[in-house]
Amino acid sequence: MTKTLILDNGASTMKVGLAHHRLPKIVPNVILRGRNDRRHYIADQVDECTDFSSLLYRLAFEKGYLTNWGLERTIWDRVFKQVVKIDTKDTQLIITEPLFNLTSIQEAYDQIIFEEYEFQSCYRTTGPQLCIYNDWYSLFGGDIQTNSIPDCALIVDSGYSFTHIIPFFQRKPITKAIRRINVGGKLLTNQLKETVSFRYYDMMEETYIINDVKEASCYVSQNAMHDLDICRLDGAKNTIVQDFVLPDFTTTTRGHVRPHQMQSKNSKIKMSTNDDDQVLVMNNERFMIPELLMHPSDIGMQQAGIPETIMQSIQACDPELHGLLYANIVLVGGNAKFNGYQQRIETDLRQMAPSIFDIRVTTPIEPVIAAWMGGQRMFSNLSKSESQQMFVTRKEYMEYGSDICRRKFSY
């Protein structure tokens, strides 16, 4: 029996699993090398690493596009054989690619999928396109009947490399209105590395640790100027400052957050008086780093933030669609997990949008796997004829080449 594998192939992590699985496995799309043990950790092997200090990262994606196929094949080999344990020759594949992917890269996808891995058939699409097929009833409650998809929806996909705003009409993206912001999780992590290294001490080689700090400590402020005022206060009046206890890789391999303990004003890194933990004090960094999603101009980028770009995207659509787009905004991607992210976007949009429109913004329970879940839901509702129209079989590819993929996978 033919199995169906769904692979949301992100630049930082891949969400992978068979269509009949309840949830996907989230696997790092990376090869790491430890500076001390010199061992290479491929994909899920990262969990076996015990010393995350000064790790050497090797990523197959560069600036949002898959460019290092030698590296990606090594990761896919591991994932297909050891993580999901499939025979690719007996499997059909649903795979995601970046928006506005280059034709040469798309051809490389097709060649490797059909010629090297010999998948039976393939459907190549984008993550936001799959997100459209999610359960809108659970996203917005009882306003929409189960299994129905609204005629208009807007997906805000803020991931590792970019943030994309994609409006949809009848399940098809409105290409002229798609907008991209060159801010993603990678830029936020790098900015936090530079800030910590400048203010406190050198963390430029500690990407893995700083990413943990970002995910554990950072949040999106509802009023950045007000929070900055709080950060200037002393003692218990500063309700924002907190300590991040760095791992020592002897007794602990992961850091954690704890309430701030008082210390000398001149010391940012300290040894606790109660124990031997090394502590990084997080103050205005907690919200000023994610603030870049709302104001990229803070670091000199000539781009609008997410709320303003949503407005630009909707304004680029036909006027009769505006109301429905404002009422069906879904936030997905890793950055959607920041506390305060949805509330800030909704508040800013309400201030910008015409008062005659209702603003509805929602985030799936797990925004990182939203595309995978949408792909699973889409596949489960496909008829046989719809499946034949969407998928390209290996036989068709061997006969017509990438031309048939371009025709069937156009979006």
Summary of the structure (lengths in Angstrom):
residues: 411
radius of gyration: 22.6
end to end distance: 29.8
largest distance: 72.3
contacts: 1286
relative contact order: 0.14
helix: 42%
strand: 22%
